[in-house]
């Protein structure tokens, strides 16, 4: 049953509010996570590039994976906005909110992980370039958390 938000005295029952909040949290928290990942790993990548210019492009993968977090959040956020219709039910509004919160919170945590792992990877690769393939595994595992959240968010948006 659709709820008319203009006649409500409390915003907590308005499904459009919850859906919009979820879309906003998805984009906002994912962008913060991406910024943290880039901001934490960036100086180490630059330092590794100064020490050994040949490893600069290899270690730059941390920046690319961190930026992907913002893209995941944008995808969930845009799909959430497109799901907001005049006939939105409170159940669907809360599902959209949950999808956005899941994506945003996971991207925030993943951003910390990518930043820390990318920083360590850049420093280790500058010292011993042959360990790059082993050092990048923790970076990929930190990114996988955001991919799991993307899948969960999409399932929340498109089921039920």
Helices and strands as residue ranges (DSSP letters): G 5-7, G 11-13, H 15-51, G 53-55, H 56-59, H 61-83, H 90-127, G 129-131, H 132-158
